[in-house]
């Protein structure tokens, strides 16, 4: 799998590892322009809802029915969802605000 295009600068600098990290709610940065981005939050929340449902439903059914088939279905579904995380769209984020060292939060 080749690199993916950065939504900010348009160059193919986003690696597979960065795409996987973005799917785990970690900010990623473009090596070319330094742009900060993440996976689309709405799509990620839907994906994690489906992932949670998969684990709870098939895990419960595996215990309730005492069947390995549900456990295998849970693992296969989990692996498929982890694979689809790599294809979630990226969203540009604002740069982090640099903290000014002259500003102090201590009470005087």
C-alpha positions in Angstrom: 0.0 0.0 0.0 1.5 3.3 -1.0 1.5 6.6 0.8 -1.7 8.6 0.9 -2.2 12.3 -0.2 -2.0 14.9 2.6 -5.3 16.9 2.6 -3.4 20.1 3.3 -0.5 20.2 0.8 -1.6 17.5 -1.7 1.6 15.5 -1.6 1.7 11.7 -0.9 3.4 11.8 2.5 0.9 10.0 4.9 2.2 6.5 5.6 0.3 3.3 6.5 1.5 3.6 10.1 0.2 7.1 10.3 -3.2 6.1 8.9 -3.5 3.4 11.5 -2.6 5.9 14.3 -5.2 8.3 13.0 -7.8 5.5 13.4 -6.8 5.2 17.1 -7.6 8.9 17.8 -4.0 10.1 17.5 -3.1 13.2 15.6 -0.8 12.8 12.7 1.5 15.3 11.0 2.5 15.7 7.3 6.3 15.3 6.9 6.2 17.8 4.0 4.1 20.7 5.2 3.8 19.9 9.0 0.0 20.0 8.8 -1.9 18.4 11.7 -4.7 16.1 10.8 -6.8 13.2 12.2 -9.4 10.7 10.9 -12.9 12.1 10.3 -14.4 12.1 13.9 -18.0 11.4 12.9 -16.9 8.4 10.8 -14.6 7.2 13.6 -17.4 7.4 16.2 -19.7 5.3 13.9 -16.8 2.8 13.3 -16.1 2.5 17.1 -19.9 2.1 17.8 -20.0 -0.8 15.3 -16.8 -2.2 16.7 -18.2 -2.1 20.3 -21.4 -3.7 19.1 -19.5 -6.4 17.4 -17.5 -7.3 20.5 -20.4 -7.1 22.9 -22.9 -9.0 20.7 -20.7 -11.8 19.5 -18.9 -12.1 22.8 -22.2 -12.4 24.6 -23.5 -14.9 22.1 -20.3 -17.0 22.3 -20.8 -17.3 26.1 -24.6 -17.7 26.0 -24.6 -20.3 23.3 -21.3 -21.9 24.3 -20.3 -21.8 20.7 -16.9 -21.1 19.2 -18.6 -20.0 16.0 -19.6 -16.7 17.6 -16.2 -16.1 19.0 -14.6 -16.7 15.5 -17.2 -14.4 14.0 -16.3 -11.7 16.6 -12.6 -12.0 15.8 -13.2 -11.9 12.0 -15.5 -8.9 12.3 -13.0 -7.1 14.5 -10.2 -7.7 12.0 -12.3 -6.4 9.2 -13.2 -3.3 11.1 -9.5 -2.7 11.9 -8.7 -3.0 8.2 -11.4 -0.5 7.3 -10.0 2.0 9.7 -7.1 2.5 7.3 -9.5 3.9 4.7 -11.2 6.5 6.8 -11.0 10.0 5.3 -8.5 12.5 6.9 -9.5 15.9 8.3 -7.3 19.0 8.5 -6.9 20.4 12.0 -5.8 23.8 13.2 -2.2 24.0 14.3 -1.5 23.6 18.0 -1.3 26.9 19.8 2.2 27.4 21.2 2.2 28.3 24.8 4.0 31.6 25.5 6.6 31.1 28.3 6.0 34.7 29.6 2.4 33.7 30.4 2.1 32.2 33.8 -0.8 30.3 35.2 0.3 30.6 38.8 -1.7 32.8 41.2 0.2 35.8 42.6 
